[in-house]
């Protein structure tokens, strides 16, 4: 049975991605088969996990997935060592659901706690002790200190941890060379990060020098046998042959959905809109994931074979769905950050803009008002929205009745016209009935 651990922190920005990637790469370099996971609705970090380990990383989302779905994703991917990177702070969820701690408790995996100790000494031990005692069903195996200023700084912290009974696995210095470049939705994509392999090797070497990797590996625990394993309530494939937009502008696709679609017998046919490739003419569904179309709007506007291919399939009533960036590209026009409008595919009467950014962020519960690539009318889709675009106008029928995590109605209703549909949220699963 797979032995696993969770890399978590008291807050975002403490360095858990750096540590998680370093551990994944360090163990992979030792010849250990590492299966990566990501808690929560992130679609950028898992791409880095894949480069670090050579294996697809799967999201474990306590808000949008059932316990059985989470346990099933783990059970289906046995490995010598599973490493799950947490999301936000260890106990931070939405309405009592979705916290990294919930995943750790469900699977019985211990937490390796990353503490950013810049400007702290003994207070770091107090924080670690408080976290370790906060929930009886969550075990903190030890800590890795991040942004340690000097050996003297470390000597001021380590005795306090020892007194608190908290194991210290090691410490990383405040070294900007260990970090990765970022942009407005998080890290710059793995496919765009120059020298990523070398960076990961350097990160792994730094951790091997400063972290007791043997102690970290020894703290991993077998997945809890009582975790329920059952059929995952994921979105069924929208067709038998699914044309999937896949390049730097369309990369935010959850691996668990693709795995589920393939398991159901669907054939995935990737194509690149940025290379002006049309979706396969024999496709019986088209899926345009999110990504960064706003950074490539001029190129996409000129991609006439891509546009023509979409129109031809739409005329045949082939289901076509776009999520977030894909939704915007299915629209009539996209205004970039500089205020220039670029004509998009025009399959939906949607105008969007990045000229005046506005953050939209949160889980979504969306009841389908009509049949679409997402599923049958009446189905409730669970997903997550994260973008900075503004809707200038939308002229088609709404696709969903959308609610946030608290159940409050929100304006985001998506759009549909014939067989074409789109939403700003990224679908993760569906509500079990």
N, C-alpha and C positions, 0 to 999 in steps of 0.2 A: 504493500500500500504506500502511496506517495506520502512522503514526509514534507511538511511545509512550514513556512514562517511568513509573517507579515511585517513589512517595513512601514512604520508609521511615525507620526510626529504630533506635537501639541497644536500645530497650526500649519497653514500653507506657507511656503517659502522658507522652511527650515532646512531643506536640503535632502528630503526623502527621495526625490527622483535621482539625484546625484548618487546617493548611497545605494539605492536599489539597482541602478544600472551598473555601478561598480561591483556590487556583490554578484549580480548575474554574470557579468563578464569574467570576473575573477574565478568563479566556480566553473564556468564553461571552459576557461583556459586550462583548468585542472583536469578536464575530461569528464566532469560531472554533467549528467543530463539535467538541465535546468528548464523547468516549465514556468514561464512567466505569467502573471495575472495582474490586472489593474482593478482596484476597487473603484466603483463609481462610473460615471458616464464619459470618461475621457477617451478620445480617439487619436490623440497625438502621441502620448507616452507609449502606448503599446507598439507603435512602429519602431521606437527606439529599443524596446524590449526584444523585438524580433531580431534586430541587428546584433544586439548583445549576446543573444542565446542561440540564434538560428531556428527558433521555434515561434509560431504565431502566439501572441499574447491575447488572452481573453478577459473581457470585462466581467466582474462579479459585482452586480449592482443590487444592493439590498432594498432599494426603493422600487425599481422597475422589474425585478426578477423575484420569483418565489424561492424559498429555501431549497426546494427540490431542484429547481433549475440551476441554482448556484452549485449545489452538491453534485449535480449531474455533469456540469461543465468540468469540474475537477476530476470526477471519477472517470470521465472519458479520455483524460489526458494524463496517464500515469507517467511518472518520471522519478528519478532518484531524489530530486529536490525541487519543490515548488516555492517560488518567491512571489508574493503578492505585494505590489506597491499600493499603499493607502491613498486616500483622497482627503483633502482638507485636514482638520485636526482629527485625532483618533476617534473622538466621541461625537463629532459633528455630523448630524444627519438632518432630515427634514421631517418634522412631525413625529419624531421617535423612530424613524426608519432611515435606512440608507447609510448608516455610519460604518466606517472601517471596522470599528469594534464589533459590530454585528456579524460581519463576515468572519472575523477571527474567532468569535464565540461559536458560531455555527459549525465551523470546520475544526475547531479545537487547536488552531495554530497559535503559537506564541508570538508576541510582538517584540520586534527589535525596534526600540524607540530612538529616533534621531532627535537630538537636542541642539538647537542653535544657541550657543552659550556666549555669543558676542555680548560684552557688557555685563556678564554674570559670573558669579563664582558659586558659593554654596546654595544660592537660590535654585540653581539647576538641579541639585539633588532633591530639594523640596518639591519641585515640579515633578520630577521622575517618581518620587514616593507617592505623591498625591494621585498621579495617573495609575500607578501600580495598584493602589488600594481602591480605586473608584468603582470598579465592577468586579465582582467575585468570579464571573465567568470569563474574564479576559486576563490572560497571564502575560506580564512583561518579563521577558527573559533577560533583558539587559539593555544597555544604552550604547549608542555611538555618538560621541560629541562632535559637533561641527562648528567651524569658525573659531577654533582655539587659537588664541593670539601668540602663545609662546609656551615653552615648557613650564615656566613659572605659573602661567595661567592654569595649565593642566594640574599642577601640584596643589593649587588652591581649591580645585573641584573634586579630585579623585578621593581624598579622605572622607569627604562628606557623603559621597556615593557609597563608600564602603560602610560607613556608619549606618546608612539607611538600608543596607542589605541589597543594594542594586548593583548588579554585575556591570563592569565597564569593559566593553568589547574593544574599544580603541577610540582614537580621536583624529579628526582631520583639521588641517590648518585653514585659516581664512585665505584661500588661494583662488583667485578668479579664474585660473587656468583649468580648474576642475568643473567649471560651470559651462552650460551650453547656451547659445544665443536664443533670444526670445523675440516674439512679436505679439500682436494684440490678442491672439487666442491662446497663447502659451508658447511652448518651444517652437522655434523654426522647425519645419518638418524634417524628419530623418532623411528623406530623399533629397533635401536641399542643403543639408549640412555638410560642408566640405570637410574631408578628412575625418569622417565620423569613426571609421574603424580604428584609426590611429588614436583618436581621442578616447575611445572606449578602452583600448589597450593601456593607455597612459593612466586612465582612471582606475582600472583594475590593478595596475602595478602599484599605484598610490595606496589603495586599500590593502593590498597584500602586505605592504610595508608597515602600515599603521594600524591595521585591524587584525584581531585574532580570528582569522577565518575558520580555524578548526573549532573554536568555541561557538561561533555563529552557526556552523553546520551542526554541531552537537545539540544545539537548542531546538532544532526543528523537531516537530512531532507528527506522528501519523495522523492522517485525517480522521476525525471523529467517526466512529462506525455508526453512531446513531443519527448522523446527518441524513435527512430524507433524500432519497434519489428517486426521481420520477420524470415523466415526460415534461420537457420544457415548453412553456407557453410562449413560443416565439412566433414571429410573423411567417406564414407559409410563403414559399416562393411565388412571385407574381406571375410566373410562367414556366414553361418547360425549358425554354432557351432564353436566358436573361442577358440582354446586352447591358454591360456595366461600364459606365464612364469611369476611367481610371488613369489619372495622371496627377501632376502637381496641383492642378486646379480642382480636382475631384478625388480626394483621397480619404475623406472621413467616413469610412465604412466599417461597421463593427464586425470583427472576424467571426463572432458567434452566429451572426445572421448568415454569412456566406457558408459557414460550416453546416448550419441547419438546412439551408437551401440545397446544398450538394447532397446531404444525407437524405433529403426527400426526392432526389433524382434529378434536380435541375442542373442544366449545363450553364456555366457562367462564361460569357463571351466578352472579355474586356475590349475596350476601344478608347482612343485618346482624342477628345475634342481639341486639345491644344495642337495636336498633329493634324488637325482637320480630317479626322477619320469619322466616317458615318457609322452609326450602330449597324450591326449585322442585319442584312435585309430579311433574313429568315427568323429574326428574333420574334418571340411572341410576348415580350415584355422588355421595357427599357427602364433602367434605374440610374438616376444621376445623383450621386452622393454630394454631401457638402465638401467644402474645401476653401480655396481662396480665389474664386473667379474674379473678385474685384481687383486682384493684382495682375490679372491677365485679360481684362475686359476687352482691350483693343484687339488682341489676337483672337479671342472668341467671337467678336463681332464680325471678323473677316472670314470665319470658318464656314463658308457656304456649303460645302459638301456635308458637313456636320448638320447644319440647319436643314438642308434639303432631305437628308436621311430621316431626321426626326419628323418632318412634315409628312413624308411618304408613309411612315408607320402610323402616324396619327390619323391619316386619311383612311387607313385600313382598320381603325379602331383598336390598334394594339395598345394595351395599357402602358402609359409612360408616367413615371413619378420622379419628382425632384425633391430633395431634402435640402433646406437652407440654401447653400450656394447653388445647388442644382435647381432648386425652385426658382431662384432669381434668374438663372440662365434660361429657363423655360418661359420667362416673362417677356414683355415687350422691350424694356430698356433698363439698363443698369448705369447709374451715375457713379463715377469713381470718386476718390477722395478729393480730387482737384476740381470736381464739379462738371466734368465732361460726360455727356451721355453717350452710351454705346448701345446700339441696337442688338437685342438678343434674339432668341428663336421665335418669339411672338406666338407661342402656342397658348399662352395665358395672358390676360390683360393686366399684367402686373408691372408697376414701375417702382424701382427701389433705388436707394441712394446711400452712399457712404460719405457724402460731402459734409453732413452734420451727423456725426456718430452718436448713437444711443445704445447703451448696453441692454440687451435682453437676455436674461439668464434664469434658468430654473427648470424643474421637472414639469412635465405636461401629461395630463390624462385627457385623451381626445376620443370622443365618440363619433364614429364615422356616420355621416348622414346619407351616404350613397356608396354603392360598390366602387372599389378602386383597386389600384395595385396594392394598397395597404391591407385590404381584406373586405369582408362583406359589410353592408350597411348594418349599423347597430353594434359592431365590434368596438370595444374600447382599446385603443392603442396607448401604451405607456412609453414616453420618450423624454427627451431633454433638449432644451433650446439654449443656444449660446452664440450670440452674434452681435454685431454693432450696426447692422443695416437698418434703415428706416423705410417704411412703406409709404410711397408718395400717393399711390392709387392702386386699387384692385377692382376689376370689373366683372369678375366671374362669380359663379355660385360658390358659397362656402363649402368646404369639404368636411369640416369637423366642428363639433361643439367642444371647445377647448377649455380646460381648467388647469389651474396651477396645483401645486402639491397640497395646498390647504383646501382645495375644492372651490376656490373663487373663480368666477368666469373671467377670461381674458380675451382680448380683442383678436389674437392670432387664431384665425379660423381656416387658414389654408385657402386653396382655391381649386376648382375643377371645371373643366370644359370638355365634354365628351369623355374620351378615355384618358385625358391628360389631367394630372393632379399634382399638387405640391403642398408642402408645409414647411414652416421654419424649424419645427422640431425634428430631431433625429429619432426615428423609431428604435426602441430597444426590445420591447416585447409586447405582449397583449395581456389583458386581464383574463384570468382563468374563469370559466363559467361552470 
